[in-house]
Amino acid sequence: MGRPSSAADLLRTRVYRAASPIHGQGCFAKIAFRSGDFIGTFEGPEVDRDGTYVLWTYDAEGNVLTGREVRNLLRWLNHSDDPNAELDGFDLYARRAIAVDEEITFDYSGG
């Protein structure tokens, strides 16, 4: 089996999109993740206006708000008040163990 040639290829070995019981489509684990495991990075161009697949994050000091129009599989992540993943900037990590075929969720409010 060949090695993934890009971040998008790597992400496709880790997650997939499917119908979600939460809302519309969701992002699901193709592999098992342990707490703290890196899942992927929200990839896409920086934007200055809100939109359907725009993710806004603050830098480490919380001073600069940056938006990205997410164009990879992570755009299908749904919200949960009890999420199994969390952001560090635009990088997504498992908050707890995530089983194969489990929907990956995060808290849209960042709380």
Secondary structure, DSSP 8 states (H G I E B T S, - for coil): -----SHHHHHHTTEEEEE-SSSSEEEEESS-B-TT-EEEE--S-EESS--TTEEEEE-TTS--EEEEE--SGGGG-EE-SS-SEEEETTEEEESS-B-TT-EEEE-TT--
